[in-house]
Amino acid sequence: MNRVIVTYDITDDKARKKISDCCLDYGLDRHQFSVFSGLLKPIHLRALAKALEPLTETGQVLIIQIAADDWEKRIEIGARP
């Protein structure tokens, strides 16, 4: 399993909603309106990227893989939404 962060900047409301729904469908946790994270198997990571690609006509999606030990060193400040 790979820890991933998914963030996006999409101007189209419908595409933005579909991206959000897709991230939730893959079991990712929402951290901010356009930031998700979670654990994905490599096959699910590729499938997520493939599903999100058609929705990027009005912006960009960034998927970042994070090593487990780096994730454990994260610093969270403030209340989660």
C-alpha positions as protocol buffer text, in pm:
chain_id: "A"
residue {
  index: 1
  type: MET
  ca { x: 0 y: 0 z: 0 }
}
residue {
  index: 2
  type: ASN
  ca { x: 119 y: 350 z: -82 }
}
residue {
  index: 3
  type: ARG
  ca { x: 39 y: 662 z: 119 }
}
residue {
  index: 4
  type: VAL
  ca { x: -74 y: 932 z: -125 }
}
residue {
  index: 5
  type: ILE
  ca { x: -176 y: 1294 z: -115 }
}
residue {
  index: 6
  type: VAL
  ca { x: -411 y: 1415 z: -387 }
}
residue {
  index: 7
  type: THR
  ca { x: -456 y: 1786 z: -439 }
}
residue {
  index: 8
  type: TYR
  ca { x: -625 y: 1971 z: -722 }
}
residue {
  index: 9
  type: ASP
  ca { x: -696 y: 2314 z: -863 }
}
residue {
  index: 10
  type: ILE
  ca { x: -991 y: 2284 z: -1100 }
}
residue {
  index: 11
  type: THR
  ca { x: -1207 y: 2578 z: -1210 }
}
residue {
  index: 12
  type: ASP
  ca { x: -1507 y: 2380 z: -1341 }
}
residue {
  index: 13
  type: ASP
  ca { x: -1755 y: 2309 z: -1059 }
}
residue {
  index: 14
  type: LYS
  ca { x: -1883 y: 1980 z: -1206 }
}
residue {
  index: 15
  type: ALA
  ca { x: -1534 y: 1843 z: -1266 }
}
residue {
  index: 16
  type: ARG
  ca { x: -1425 y: 1953 z: -917 }
}
residue {
  index: 17
  type: LYS
  ca { x: -1722 y: 1767 z: -762 }
}
residue {
  index: 18
  type: LYS
  ca { x: -1645 y: 1454 z: -966 }
}
residue {
  index: 19
  type: ILE
  ca { x: -1282 y: 1462 z: -853 }
}
residue {
  index: 20
  type: SER
  ca { x: -1388 y: 1499 z: -491 }
}
residue {
  index: 21
  type: ASP
  ca { x: -1637 y: 1212 z: -522 }
}
residue {
  index: 22
  type: CYS
  ca { x: -1377 y: 993 z: -692 }
}
residue {
  index: 23
  type: CYS
  ca { x: -1125 y: 1053 z: -413 }
}
residue {
  index: 24
  type: LEU
  ca { x: -1389 y: 962 z: -154 }
}
residue {
  index: 25
  type: ASP
  ca { x: -1488 y: 653 z: -357 }
}
residue {
  index: 26
  type: TYR
  ca { x: -1126 y: 535 z: -337 }
}
residue {
  index: 27
  type: GLY
  ca { x: -1138 y: 571 z: 41 }
}
residue {
  index: 28
  type: LEU
  ca { x: -923 y: 881 z: 69 }
}
residue {
  index: 29
  type: ASP
  ca { x: -972 y: 1118 z: 363 }
}
residue {
  index: 30
  type: ARG
  ca { x: -1046 y: 1484 z: 303 }
}
residue {
  index: 31
  type: HIS
  ca { x: -806 y: 1728 z: 473 }
}
residue {
  index: 32
  type: GLN
  ca { x: -916 y: 2047 z: 299 }
}
residue {
  index: 33
  type: PHE
  ca { x: -1164 y: 2120 z: 22 }
}
residue {
  index: 34
  type: SER
  ca { x: -915 y: 2013 z: -245 }
}
residue {
  index: 35
  type: VAL
  ca { x: -670 y: 1796 z: -49 }
}
residue {
  index: 36
  type: PHE
  ca { x: -713 y: 1425 z: 20 }
}
residue {
  index: 37
  type: SER
  ca { x: -484 y: 1153 z: 154 }
}
residue {
  index: 38
  type: GLY
  ca { x: -496 y: 782 z: 219 }
}
residue {
  index: 39
  type: LEU
  ca { x: -352 y: 441 z: 146 }
}
residue {
  index: 40
  type: LEU
  ca { x: -388 y: 289 z: -200 }
}
residue {
  index: 41
  type: LYS
  ca { x: -262 y: -28 z: -361 }
}
residue {
  index: 42
  type: PRO
  ca { x: -51 y: 45 z: -671 }
}
residue {
  index: 43
  type: ILE
  ca { x: -327 y: -83 z: -901 }
}
residue {
  index: 44
  type: HIS
  ca { x: -580 y: 151 z: -734 }
}
residue {
  index: 45
  type: LEU
  ca { x: -337 y: 441 z: -758 }
}
residue {
  index: 46
  type: ARG
  ca { x: -309 y: 388 z: -1135 }
}
residue {
  index: 47
  type: ALA
  ca { x: -687 y: 350 z: -1166 }
}
residue {
  index: 48
  type: LEU
  ca { x: -745 y: 671 z: -970 }
}
residue {
  index: 49
  type: ALA
  ca { x: -504 y: 862 z: -1193 }
}
residue {
  index: 50
  type: LYS
  ca { x: -676 y: 724 z: -1502 }
}
residue {
  index: 51
  type: ALA
  ca { x: -1020 y: 819 z: -1366 }
}
residue {
  index: 52
  type: LEU
  ca { x: -910 y: 1174 z: -1281 }
}
residue {
  index: 53
  type: GLU
  ca { x: -726 y: 1249 z: -1605 }
}
residue {
  index: 54
  type: PRO
  ca { x: -1036 y: 1334 z: -1815 }
}
residue {
  index: 55
  type: LEU
  ca { x: -1147 y: 1582 z: -1547 }
}
residue {
  index: 56
  type: THR
  ca { x: -839 y: 1804 z: -1574 }
}
residue {
  index: 57
  type: GLU
  ca { x: -936 y: 2014 z: -1876 }
}
residue {
  index: 58
  type: THR
  ca { x: -982 y: 2322 z: -1654 }
}
residue {
  index: 59
  type: GLY
  ca { x: -697 y: 2269 z: -1411 }
}
residue {
  index: 60
  type: GLN
  ca { x: -454 y: 2027 z: -1257 }
}
residue {
  index: 61
  type: VAL
  ca { x: -450 y: 1727 z: -1023 }
}
residue {
  index: 62
  type: LEU
  ca { x: -135 y: 1639 z: -832 }
}
residue {
  index: 63
  type: ILE
  ca { x: -89 y: 1292 z: -680 }
}
residue {
  index: 64
  type: ILE
  ca { x: 210 y: 1263 z: -447 }
}
residue {
  index: 65
  type: GLN
  ca { x: 333 y: 936 z: -299 }
}
residue {
  index: 66
  type: ILE
  ca { x: 466 y: 971 z: 57 }
}
residue {
  index: 67
  type: ALA
  ca { x: 691 y: 723 z: 238 }
}
residue {
  index: 68
  type: ALA
  ca { x: 532 y: 588 z: 558 }
}
residue {
  index: 69
  type: ASP
  ca { x: 808 y: 720 z: 782 }
}
residue {
  index: 70
  type: ASP
  ca { x: 779 y: 1066 z: 626 }
}
residue {
  index: 71
  type: TRP
  ca { x: 403 y: 1065 z: 680 }
}
residue {
  index: 72
  type: GLU
  ca { x: 456 y: 983 z: 1047 }
}
residue {
  index: 73
  type: LYS
  ca { x: 676 y: 1293 z: 1079 }
}
residue {
  index: 74
  type: ARG
  ca { x: 402 y: 1528 z: 951 }
}
residue {
  index: 75
  type: ILE
  ca { x: 292 y: 1825 z: 1156 }
}
residue {
  index: 76
  type: GLU
  ca { x: -78 y: 1908 z: 1166 }
}
residue {
  index: 77
  type: ILE
  ca { x: -184 y: 2243 z: 1308 }
}
residue {
  index: 78
  type: GLY
  ca { x: -545 y: 2341 z: 1374 }
}
residue {
  index: 79
  type: ALA
  ca { x: -873 y: 2154 z: 1367 }
}
residue {
  index: 80
  type: ARG
  ca { x: -960 y: 1925 z: 1078 }
}
residue {
  index: 81
  type: PRO
  ca { x: -1281 y: 2007 z: 887 }
}
